[in-house]
Structure formats: C-alpha cells, structure tokens
C-alpha cells in the first residue's frame, strides 16, 4: 500500500497515512526541515528545529524513526549540520560526529 508522510504546523506532529485515508501512525515532532528514508527504507531520518525566537540561535534535532511503527529510535540535539546532500548527512553533537547514508 502506498503511504504519505504529512507534517503539521503549528501542532508539530507527523503522520504516516495510507492512500486509503487510514492513519498508520502519528508522532510528535519539532518543525521539520528535511526528511529522508534510510536503512533500506526501514527508518526515517528527520532533521527538525525548535521554534525560532532568535534566527541566530535555535536548537536542531535529528530523529531516527522506525518507518513501520513510528517509534523514535534516536533523538539527538545537534550543534551543527555539517553536510546534508542526496547521499550523506553528517552532524556534530557535543564532541561527536554522526554520519548517515541517505537513500
């Protein structure tokens, strides 16, 4: 069955909805900047941010969500997005770097 990922604002939720109009799952999320399928279409990598009060200062988040269940596997507050293109996503959080391959 074909599915569509829907993001809402300002309630900041995401929904995975089947084309038969049934909601597969929903999850609370910050304001989404980018979203990609990774790990052979089994997970969603979501780059999000909090509400911008000061455009120079806001927190960014990386969520790794199980595509089939909506379960959040990982949530990282990241200091900096180093690279985000069609094949790779690298972030810095604290003193660690994280790299994800994007499908």
Buried (B, 14 or more C-beta within 10 A) or exposed (E): EEBEBEBEEEEBEBBBBEEEEEEBBBBEBBBBEEBBBBBEEEBBBBBBBEEEEEEEEEEBBBBBBBBEEBEBEEBBEBBEBBEBEEEEBBBEBEEEEBEBEBE
